[in-house]
Amino acid sequence: MSLANRLALAAPQIRAVCIEANEFPRLSAQFGVRGVPHTVINRGGAFVGALPERDFVAAVLEGAGIPVDEGPGPGGPSTELGG
């Protein structure tokens, strides 16, 4: 949850909304929450579980339809946006 908030603070085009699943059962059911953390991207893509920062950012970018460079390097895919 805090990583999603940090992303939203770092980039104005990202918005993070954190919901307590037990307090909003209808919303949890709507998004199929079965475990937490449950991250939903653009009301479509989703993943469950705590991920290392690099993997979290890559999953968010992929869920948003932004290609992630799978280039070589320690720690997995690059999450740098080309420009």
Buried (B, 14 or more C-beta within 10 A) or exposed (E): EEBBEBBBEEEEEBEBEEBEBEEEEEEBEEBEBEEBBBBBBEEEBBBEEEBEEBBBBBBBBBBEEEEBBEEEEEEEBBBEEEE
